[in-house]
Amino acid sequence: MSDRELTPMTLSANAAQRIRFLMEQENRPDAAVRVAVTGGGCAGFQYGFDFDSAAAEDDFVFERDGARIVVDPLSLSFLQGSEVDYVEELIGASFQIAIPSATSSCGCGTSFAM
């Protein structure tokens, strides 16, 4: 499977709304949120979020309702078919990713195993 045939990621309506809010708060309306997977965490891999002003040539860009996330090809290979959501709970609020190919996850909320 080539990089350009990877299954896309999606953004929930809540995630898109929160990303737009954060970009406005940071006065960076044209920025995106970068999602990246790295080794480590409680279960073997972990994902993280950061602001990014520009996508690299080989990045994948996913949009919903004016909000954008960018993902490098290697990270997307782990995150295929995932949905980025923003969840507000009594214990706090956070971005979460539902990763269909993960075999397990950790209580920290950002670590997963394949």
Buried (B, 14 or more C-beta within 10 A) or exposed (E): EEEEEBBEBBBBEBBBBBBBEBBEEEEEEEBBBBBBBEEEBBBBBBBEBEEBEEBEEEBBEBEBEEBBBBBBBEBBBBBBBBBBBBBEEEEEEBBBBBBEEBEEBBEEBBBBBE
